[in-house]
Amino acid sequence: MVVSDAPVLVTERLELRLPTKDDLAPMHAIITHDETRRFLGASIAMHDHFMRFSRAAGSWLLYGYGAFMIRERGSGELLGNCGVFHTWRGLGPDFDDAPEAGWILRHDKVGQGLAREAMTAALAWFEREHGARRIVCMIAAGNTPSMGLAERLGFTPLRDAVLPDGEAVALFERR
């Protein structure tokens, strides 16, 4: 089954599209790089990555929104993923069962404004298609650049939390 009317978002430097099974291995390579992995939790074995990847991709079918794969315009090179997806994290009613924003960018592309460019497009698309809604996001403790980006995107701190695996995270919301 294919999601009908799958959006493709184009920005100055990027193309955002829905994930395919062919994105599984390249995205795993991105998240297993030491510079990226340090902010993604304890386990990123392929079976765990498959669960995360499938959860984000499945959000498209169940909710009509999900993670986009970020590609460089012109080359088509995979740079990461971003978007608004739906998940349950076991963090409580102020966070679970809400649209959640997230972004992961390849280590050598960080600091170039690409995550902001991609997320600005993804959030604008989400609001056009689904209306103005509360969106949450979760960022690993110590990931100061992503916390700054969240605030530049209009997210405000909600509270600190600890995931079931013991990872400390900061929770944000955007209304």
GROMACS elastic network, one bead per residue, 0.5 to 0.9 nm:
[ bonds ]
;  ai    aj funct       b0    kb
    1     4     6  0.89508   500
    2     6     6  0.83751   500
    2    61     6  0.84909   500
    3     6     6  0.58122   500
    3    18     6  0.89593   500
    3    60     6  0.71776   500
    3    61     6  0.64025   500
    3    64     6  0.84342   500
    4     7     6  0.88923   500
    6    17     6  0.77436   500
    6    18     6  0.69329   500
    7    16     6  0.82409   500
    7    17     6  0.64949   500
    7    18     6  0.73566   500
    7   125     6  0.88115   500
    8    15     6  0.69132   500
    8    16     6  0.55934   500
    8    18     6  0.74600   500
    8    68     6  0.86275   500
    9    14     6  0.81236   500
    9    15     6  0.56983   500
    9    17     6  0.66039   500
    9    68     6  0.89118   500
    9   118     6  0.87605   500
    9   121     6  0.69717   500
    9   122     6  0.76336   500
    9   125     6  0.80918   500
   10    13     6  0.78232   500
   10    14     6  0.58549   500
   10    16     6  0.63437   500
   10    17     6  0.88916   500
   10    73     6  0.80276   500
   10   118     6  0.88978   500
   10   121     6  0.80305   500
   11    14     6  0.50949   500
   11    15     6  0.63560   500
   11    16     6  0.83214   500
   11    73     6  0.83151   500
   11   117     6  0.72305   500
   11   118     6  0.74497   500
   11   121     6  0.72121   500
   12    15     6  0.86070   500
   12    73     6  0.79809   500
   12   117     6  0.82989   500
   13    71     6  0.87122   500
   13    72     6  0.61805   500
   13    73     6  0.54661   500
   13    74     6  0.84831   500
   13   114     6  0.78837   500
   13   117     6  0.82933   500
   14    70     6  0.66575   500
   14    71     6  0.56738   500
   14    74     6  0.85100   500
   14    76     6  0.87381   500
   14   114     6  0.79109   500
   14   117     6  0.80428   500
   14   118     6  0.71166   500
   15    69     6  0.81175   500
   15    70     6  0.60098   500
   15    71     6  0.51438   500
   15    72     6  0.61867   500
   15    73     6  0.56331   500
   15    74     6  0.89207   500
   15    76     6  0.79289   500
   15   118     6  0.83188   500
   16    68     6  0.54345   500
   16    69     6  0.54758   500
   16    71     6  0.62379   500
   16    72     6  0.87890   500
   16    81     6  0.82273   500
   16    82     6  0.84097   500
   16   118     6  0.73958   500
   16   121     6  0.86652   500
   16   122     6  0.81717   500
   17    67     6  0.84695   500
   17    68     6  0.50325   500
   17    69     6  0.53621   500
   17    70     6  0.69708   500
   17    71     6  0.80721   500
   18    57     6  0.75856   500
   18    60     6  0.83289   500
   18    66     6  0.79220   500
   18    67     6  0.68861   500
   18    69     6  0.59537   500
   19    22     6  0.80069   500
   19    23     6  0.62353   500
   19    24     6  0.82393   500
   19    53     6  0.85802   500
   19    56     6  0.88146   500
   19    57     6  0.63398   500
   19    67     6  0.74009   500
   19    68     6  0.62267   500
   19    69     6  0.56128   500
   19    81     6  0.87224   500
   20    23     6  0.54802   500
   20    24     6  0.74067   500
   20    57     6  0.81660   500
   20    69     6  0.87699   500
   21    24     6  0.55426   500
   21    25     6  0.83860   500
   22    25     6  0.69201   500
   22    26     6  0.77593   500
   23    26     6  0.55058   500
   23    27     6  0.58821   500
   23    28     6  0.84275   500
   23    69     6  0.79307   500
   23    78     6  0.81673   500
   24    27     6  0.54212   500
   24    28     6  0.62054   500
   24    29     6  0.88501   500
   24    49     6  0.81679   500
   24    50     6  0.71792   500
   24    53     6  0.70584   500
   25    29     6  0.63040   500
   25    30     6  0.87912   500
   25    46     6  0.84141   500
   26    29     6  0.50623   500
   26    30     6  0.64521   500
   26    31     6  0.89405   500
   26    78     6  0.73676   500
   26    80     6  0.89693   500
   27    31     6  0.63571   500
   27    32     6  0.86541   500
   27    49     6  0.87488   500
   27    53     6  0.86692   500
   27    69     6  0.88170   500
   27    78     6  0.77124   500
   27    79     6  0.83615   500
   27    80     6  0.65744   500
   27    81     6  0.80874   500
   27   106     6  0.88687   500
   28    31     6  0.52296   500
   28    32     6  0.60745   500
   28    33     6  0.88045   500
   28    44     6  0.80361   500
   28    45     6  0.85281   500
   28    46     6  0.70142   500
   28    49     6  0.66117   500
   28    50     6  0.85617   500
   29    32     6  0.53356   500
   29    33     6  0.66035   500
   30    33     6  0.57868   500
   30    36     6  0.71852   500
   30    37     6  0.84164   500
   30    78     6  0.88954   500
   30    79     6  0.78963   500
   30    80     6  0.70188   500
   30   104     6  0.85737   500
   30   105     6  0.77544   500
   30   106     6  0.55064   500
   30   107     6  0.75168   500
   31    34     6  0.80065   500
   31    35     6  0.85991   500
   31    36     6  0.55593   500
   31    37     6  0.53742   500
   31    40     6  0.76484   500
   31    44     6  0.75269   500
   31    49     6  0.86771   500
   31    80     6  0.85546   500
   31   104     6  0.78390   500
   31   105     6  0.85203   500
   31   106     6  0.75181   500
   31   107     6  0.87392   500
   32    35     6  0.83723   500
   32    36     6  0.67665   500
   32    37     6  0.53091   500
   32    38     6  0.89091   500
   32    44     6  0.67632   500
   32    45     6  0.83646   500
   33    36     6  0.54605   500
   33    37     6  0.57885   500
   33    38     6  0.86200   500
   33   106     6  0.83404   500
   33   107     6  0.73967   500
   34    37     6  0.50646   500
   34    38     6  0.62127   500
   34   107     6  0.85784   500
   35    38     6  0.60889   500
   35    39     6  0.81950   500
   35   106     6  0.87551   500
   35   107     6  0.59044   500
   35   108     6  0.89550   500
   36    39     6  0.62065   500
   36    40     6  0.71970   500
   36   104     6  0.79261   500
   36   105     6  0.77796   500
   36   106     6  0.69643   500
   36   107     6  0.57484   500
   37    40     6  0.52077   500
   37    41     6  0.72808   500
   37    42     6  0.84977   500
   37    43     6  0.89889   500
   37    44     6  0.77289   500
   38    41     6  0.69836   500
   38    42     6  0.83034   500
   38   140     6  0.89507   500
   39    42     6  0.88889   500
   39   139     6  0.79967   500
   39   140     6  0.56250   500
   39   141     6  0.80572   500
   39   142     6  0.81812   500
   39   143     6  0.67480   500
   40    43     6  0.80442   500
   40    44     6  0.77895   500
   40   139     6  0.88787   500
   40   140     6  0.71908   500
   41    44     6  0.74693   500
   41   140     6  0.79361   500
   41   165     6  0.80447   500
   41   166     6  0.89913   500
   41   167     6  0.64799   500
   42   165     6  0.74636   500
   42   166     6  0.88513   500
   42   167     6  0.76825   500
   43    48     6  0.67732   500
   43    49     6  0.84090   500
   44    47     6  0.78044   500
   44    48     6  0.56055   500
   44    49     6  0.56250   500
   45    48     6  0.53379   500
   45    49     6  0.61518   500
   45    50     6  0.85717   500
   46    50     6  0.59277   500
   46    51     6  0.86209   500
   47    50     6  0.50616   500
   47    51     6  0.64632   500
   47    52     6  0.89096   500
   48    51     6  0.51709   500
   48    52     6  0.64193   500
   48    53     6  0.85891   500
   49    52     6  0.51046   500
   49    53     6  0.58843   500
   49    54     6  0.83207   500
   50    53     6  0.50629   500
   50    54     6  0.58623   500
   50    55     6  0.83558   500
   51    54     6  0.51791   500
   51    55     6  0.60031   500
   51    56     6  0.86362   500
   52    55     6  0.51001   500
   52    56     6  0.62646   500
   52    57     6  0.85843   500
   53    56     6  0.53171   500
   53    57     6  0.61260   500
   53    58     6  0.84535   500
   53    67     6  0.88934   500
   54    58     6  0.57317   500
   54    59     6  0.84265   500
   55    58     6  0.50990   500
   55    59     6  0.63115   500
   55    85     6  0.86391   500
   55    86     6  0.82845   500
   55    87     6  0.74133   500
   56    59     6  0.52932   500
   56    60     6  0.75080   500
   56    66     6  0.57607   500
   56    67     6  0.56828   500
   56    68     6  0.89409   500
   56    84     6  0.88719   500
   56    85     6  0.60200   500
   56    86     6  0.73195   500
   56    87     6  0.78708   500
   57    60     6  0.58054   500
   57    61     6  0.76383   500
   57    65     6  0.88789   500
   57    66     6  0.62252   500
   57    67     6  0.65035   500
   57    68     6  0.85484   500
   57    85     6  0.83643   500
   58    61     6  0.53346   500
   58    62     6  0.63319   500
   58    63     6  0.83697   500
   58    66     6  0.75740   500
   58    85     6  0.89074   500
   58    86     6  0.88749   500
   59    62     6  0.51609   500
   59    63     6  0.54691   500
   59    64     6  0.68084   500
   59    65     6  0.60247   500
   59    66     6  0.50515   500
   59    67     6  0.79152   500
   59    85     6  0.57413   500
   59    86     6  0.56666   500
   59    87     6  0.77824   500
   60    63     6  0.55808   500
   60    67     6  0.78901   500
   60    85     6  0.76167   500
   60    86     6  0.87003   500
   61    64     6  0.58483   500
   61    65     6  0.77395   500
   61    66     6  0.85824   500
   62    65     6  0.81411   500
   62    86     6  0.86925   500
   63    66     6  0.77747   500
   63    85     6  0.81152   500
   63    86     6  0.72011   500
   64    85     6  0.89112   500
   64   129     6  0.89559   500
   64   130     6  0.86906   500
   65    83     6  0.81970   500
   65    84     6  0.64738   500
   65    85     6  0.58647   500
   65    86     6  0.77752   500
   65    99     6  0.87623   500
   65   126     6  0.73298   500
   65   129     6  0.88993   500
   65   130     6  0.86638   500
   66    82     6  0.84873   500
   66    83     6  0.60678   500
   66    84     6  0.52035   500
   66    86     6  0.69120   500
   66    99     6  0.89260   500
   66   101     6  0.89605   500
   67    81     6  0.63619   500
   67    82     6  0.52702   500
   67    84     6  0.59125   500
   67    85     6  0.58108   500
   67   101     6  0.85199   500
   67   102     6  0.79260   500
   67   103     6  0.84485   500
   67   122     6  0.88109   500
   68    80     6  0.86364   500
   68    81     6  0.54785   500
   68    82     6  0.53397   500
   68    83     6  0.56357   500
   68    84     6  0.84358   500
   68   122     6  0.79507   500
   69    78     6  0.71948   500
   69    79     6  0.77776   500
   69    80     6  0.60356   500
   69    82     6  0.65938   500
   69    83     6  0.85937   500
   70    76     6  0.88416   500
   70    77     6  0.83728   500
   70    78     6  0.59711   500
   70    79     6  0.54154   500
   70    80     6  0.51428   500
   70    81     6  0.50596   500
   70    82     6  0.69420   500
   70   105     6  0.82927   500
   70   118     6  0.73143   500
   71    74     6  0.87672   500
   71    75     6  0.78795   500
   71    76     6  0.51576   500
   71    77     6  0.52361   500
   71    79     6  0.54952   500
   71    80     6  0.73560   500
   71    81     6  0.85401   500
   72    75     6  0.58244   500
   72    76     6  0.51411   500
   72    77     6  0.53075   500
   72    78     6  0.66739   500
   72    79     6  0.67878   500
   73    76     6  0.58184   500
   73    77     6  0.79288   500
   74    77     6  0.83517   500
   75    78     6  0.89234   500
   76    79     6  0.89595   500
   78    81     6  0.84406   500
   78   106     6  0.84116   500
   79   104     6  0.84317   500
   79   105     6  0.58411   500
   79   106     6  0.53129   500
   79   107     6  0.88724   500
   79   109     6  0.73157   500
   80   103     6  0.75740   500
   80   104     6  0.53605   500
   80   106     6  0.56485   500
   80   115     6  0.89515   500
   81   102     6  0.81342   500
   81   103     6  0.56994   500
   81   104     6  0.53900   500
   81   105     6  0.66130   500
   81   115     6  0.88998   500
   81   118     6  0.87270   500
   82   101     6  0.74550   500
   82   102     6  0.54711   500
   82   104     6  0.62829   500
   82   105     6  0.82167   500
   82   115     6  0.77669   500
   82   118     6  0.69784   500
   82   119     6  0.64490   500
   82   122     6  0.74987   500
   83   100     6  0.81801   500
   83   101     6  0.55899   500
   83   102     6  0.57778   500
   83   103     6  0.66070   500
   83   118     6  0.80638   500
   83   119     6  0.63129   500
   83   121     6  0.88133   500
   83   122     6  0.53826   500
   83   123     6  0.70677   500
   83   126     6  0.84627   500
   84    99     6  0.60745   500
   84   100     6  0.52591   500
   84   102     6  0.64893   500
   84   103     6  0.89874   500
   84   119     6  0.88380   500
   84   122     6  0.72337   500
   84   123     6  0.72463   500
   84   126     6  0.72748   500
   84   135     6  0.79481   500
   84   136     6  0.89948   500
   84   137     6  0.89868   500
   85    98     6  0.86142   500
   85    99     6  0.56229   500
   85   100     6  0.53371   500
   85   101     6  0.64205   500
   85   102     6  0.79334   500
   86    96     6  0.87440   500
   86    97     6  0.68176   500
   86    98     6  0.62966   500
   86   100     6  0.58669   500
   86   101     6  0.86853   500
   87    96     6  0.69288   500
   87    97     6  0.62339   500
   87    98     6  0.72525   500
   87    99     6  0.74217   500
   87   100     6  0.71695   500
   88    91     6  0.78551   500
   88    92     6  0.89931   500
   88    95     6  0.81285   500
   88    97     6  0.56329   500
   88    98     6  0.79895   500
   89    92     6  0.80835   500
   89    95     6  0.79891   500
   89    96     6  0.60399   500
   89    97     6  0.85365   500
   89   163     6  0.76293   500
   89   164     6  0.84747   500
   90    93     6  0.86086   500
   90    95     6  0.83818   500
   90    96     6  0.65165   500
   90   163     6  0.76735   500
   90   164     6  0.76297   500
   91    94     6  0.77943   500
   91    95     6  0.61110   500
   91    96     6  0.61765   500
   91   161     6  0.73149   500
   91   162     6  0.79937   500
   91   163     6  0.72029   500
   91   164     6  0.86630   500
   92    95     6  0.56808   500
   92    96     6  0.57511   500
   93    96     6  0.54096   500
   93    97     6  0.74464   500
   93    98     6  0.88535   500
   94    97     6  0.86348   500
   94    98     6  0.83556   500
   94   136     6  0.89622   500
   94   158     6  0.87234   500
   95    98     6  0.62303   500
   95    99     6  0.88766   500
   95   100     6  0.84679   500
   95   135     6  0.89566   500
   95   136     6  0.65792   500
   95   137     6  0.84443   500
   95   171     6  0.79877   500
   95   172     6  0.89015   500
   95   173     6  0.85487   500
   96    99     6  0.85102   500
   96   100     6  0.87506   500
   96   136     6  0.88542   500
   97   100     6  0.86796   500
   98   134     6  0.75669   500
   98   135     6  0.64934   500
   98   136     6  0.67875   500
   99   133     6  0.83257   500
   99   134     6  0.73434   500
   99   135     6  0.50742   500
   99   136     6  0.63229   500
   99   137     6  0.84642   500
  100   135     6  0.55129   500
  100   137     6  0.51917   500
  100   138     6  0.78967   500
  100   173     6  0.87810   500
  101   119     6  0.84111   500
  101   123     6  0.82930   500
  101   135     6  0.66577   500
  101   136     6  0.61399   500
  101   137     6  0.50007   500
  101   138     6  0.78636   500
  102   119     6  0.83011   500
  102   136     6  0.89513   500
  102   137     6  0.62650   500
  102   138     6  0.74083   500
  102   139     6  0.83739   500
  103   115     6  0.68574   500
  103   118     6  0.86599   500
  103   119     6  0.74813   500
  103   146     6  0.86459   500
  104   107     6  0.89705   500
  104   115     6  0.77735   500
  105   108     6  0.82943   500
  105   109     6  0.65416   500
  105   110     6  0.63607   500
  105   114     6  0.80998   500
  105   115     6  0.67122   500
  106   109     6  0.55084   500
  106   110     6  0.67364   500
  107   110     6  0.56408   500
  108   111     6  0.85760   500
  109   112     6  0.62791   500
  109   113     6  0.86451   500
  109   114     6  0.73399   500
  109   115     6  0.88459   500
  110   113     6  0.74587   500
  110   114     6  0.73459   500
  110   115     6  0.76746   500
  111   114     6  0.75841   500
  111   115     6  0.84296   500
  111   145     6  0.84036   500
  112   115     6  0.79857   500
  112   116     6  0.89192   500
  113   116     6  0.53616   500
  113   117     6  0.61843   500
  113   118     6  0.86982   500
  114   118     6  0.60402   500
  114   119     6  0.84496   500
  115   118     6  0.51197   500
  115   119     6  0.59378   500
  115   120     6  0.83343   500
  115   149     6  0.81790   500
  116   119     6  0.51516   500
  116   120     6  0.58528   500
  116   121     6  0.85143   500
  116   149     6  0.67701   500
  116   150     6  0.88790   500
  116   152     6  0.83534   500
  116   153     6  0.75588   500
  117   120     6  0.53111   500
  117   121     6  0.64533   500
  117   122     6  0.87661   500
  118   121     6  0.53160   500
  118   122     6  0.61886   500
  118   123     6  0.86580   500
  119   123     6  0.58466   500
  119   124     6  0.82697   500
  119   153     6  0.78843   500
  120   123     6  0.53230   500
  120   124     6  0.61017   500
  120   125     6  0.85754   500
  120   153     6  0.71358   500
  121   124     6  0.51798   500
  121   125     6  0.61246   500
  121   126     6  0.86009   500
  122   125     6  0.51196   500
  122   126     6  0.61253   500
  122   127     6  0.86788   500
  123   127     6  0.61664   500
  123   128     6  0.85791   500
  123   153     6  0.87551   500
  124   127     6  0.52213   500
  124   128     6  0.61878   500
  124   129     6  0.86400   500
  125   128     6  0.51272   500
  125   129     6  0.61161   500
  125   130     6  0.83284   500
  126   129     6  0.52353   500
  126   130     6  0.56193   500
  126   131     6  0.71616   500
  126   132     6  0.82682   500
  127   130     6  0.52545   500
  127   132     6  0.51859   500
  127   133     6  0.73611   500
  128   131     6  0.57335   500
  128   132     6  0.79160   500
  130   133     6  0.76100   500
  132   175     6  0.75670   500
  133   174     6  0.81233   500
  133   175     6  0.61939   500
  134   173     6  0.68259   500
  134   174     6  0.55439   500
  135   155     6  0.83679   500
  135   172     6  0.84618   500
  135   173     6  0.56053   500
  135   174     6  0.51732   500
  135   175     6  0.65812   500
  136   155     6  0.77944   500
  136   158     6  0.86716   500
  136   171     6  0.71693   500
  136   172     6  0.55298   500
  136   174     6  0.62272   500
  136   175     6  0.87768   500
  137   150     6  0.79629   500
  137   155     6  0.79736   500
  137   170     6  0.83928   500
  137   171     6  0.58648   500
  137   172     6  0.51615   500
  137   173     6  0.62248   500
  137   174     6  0.84002   500
  138   169     6  0.63823   500
  138   170     6  0.57633   500
  138   172     6  0.62994   500
  138   173     6  0.88900   500
  139   142     6  0.84529   500
  139   143     6  0.67446   500
  139   144     6  0.88823   500
  139   146     6  0.68876   500
  139   147     6  0.66864   500
  139   150     6  0.87626   500
  139   168     6  0.88027   500
  139   169     6  0.54476   500
  139   170     6  0.52876   500
  139   171     6  0.65412   500
  139   172     6  0.81179   500
  140   143     6  0.56545   500
  140   144     6  0.87991   500
  140   146     6  0.86441   500
  140   147     6  0.87297   500
  140   167     6  0.74817   500
  140   168     6  0.62731   500
  140   170     6  0.62688   500
  140   171     6  0.89099   500
  141   144     6  0.78491   500
  141   147     6  0.89252   500
  141   160     6  0.85073   500
  141   167     6  0.80884   500
  141   168     6  0.55128   500
  141   170     6  0.59912   500
  142   145     6  0.87106   500
  142   147     6  0.86355   500
  142   168     6  0.89741   500
  142   169     6  0.84794   500
  143   146     6  0.56325   500
  143   147     6  0.63539   500
  143   148     6  0.88139   500
  144   147     6  0.50146   500
  144   148     6  0.61407   500
  144   149     6  0.86200   500
  145   148     6  0.51284   500
  145   149     6  0.62683   500
  145   150     6  0.86973   500
  146   150     6  0.60577   500
  146   151     6  0.86164   500
  147   150     6  0.50473   500
  147   151     6  0.63886   500
  147   152     6  0.87208   500
  147   155     6  0.89626   500
  147   170     6  0.82944   500
  147   172     6  0.87781   500
  148   151     6  0.52105   500
  148   152     6  0.62500   500
  148   153     6  0.86566   500
  149   153     6  0.61159   500
  149   154     6  0.87160   500
  149   155     6  0.86683   500
  150   153     6  0.50872   500
  150   154     6  0.65213   500
  150   155     6  0.52556   500
  150   156     6  0.76189   500
  150   172     6  0.77001   500
  150   173     6  0.89708   500
  151   154     6  0.50924   500
  151   156     6  0.59777   500
  151   157     6  0.82052   500
  151   172     6  0.85745   500
  152   155     6  0.72498   500
  153   174     6  0.83911   500
  154   173     6  0.83093   500
  154   174     6  0.59353   500
  154   175     6  0.82040   500
  155   158     6  0.88998   500
  155   172     6  0.57533   500
  155   173     6  0.50574   500
  155   175     6  0.77865   500
  156   171     6  0.86184   500
  156   172     6  0.52901   500
  156   173     6  0.54751   500
  156   174     6  0.63223   500
  156   175     6  0.89090   500
  157   160     6  0.83587   500
  157   170     6  0.73900   500
  157   171     6  0.61404   500
  157   173     6  0.65132   500
  158   170     6  0.76737   500
  158   171     6  0.52831   500
  158   173     6  0.60953   500
  159   169     6  0.88116   500
  159   170     6  0.61100   500
  159   171     6  0.52801   500
  159   172     6  0.70108   500
  160   168     6  0.73814   500
  160   169     6  0.58753   500
  160   171     6  0.57863   500
  160   172     6  0.88370   500
  161   167     6  0.84082   500
  161   168     6  0.59432   500
  161   169     6  0.53583   500
  161   170     6  0.61405   500
  161   171     6  0.69851   500
  162   165     6  0.78688   500
  162   166     6  0.56703   500
  162   167     6  0.54679   500
  162   169     6  0.59346   500
  162   170     6  0.85281   500
  163   166     6  0.52668   500
  163   167     6  0.52289   500
  163   168     6  0.64793   500
  163   169     6  0.72404   500
  164   167     6  0.73783   500
